[in-house]
Amino acid sequence: MKAYVDQDLCISCGLCISICEEVFSWNDDDKAQAIDEEVPEELEDSVKEAIESCPTEAISEIE
């Protein structure tokens, strides 16, 4: 799985980063971004939690 953050929907709340900082980080526009590569299997549950927790539904799973 891969994660994607829609920059138009992200409000920079930082919830995804606090849930899974190994996958999500701040970009130069102070919005969340996801790593480009596949999410390590041991982090998939955390990424799914971040997807479900995002208040603007800016994060999606890409297969």
Number of C-alpha atoms within 10 A of each C-alpha: 12 17 23 17 20 15 15 9 13 19 14 15 14 17 16 27 19 12 17 19 15 15 22 23 17 14 11 7 9 13 19 24 23 23 14 10 10 13 16 12 9 8 12 17 11 17 28 17 13 22 22 15 15 17 15 14 14 18 25 17 12 9 7
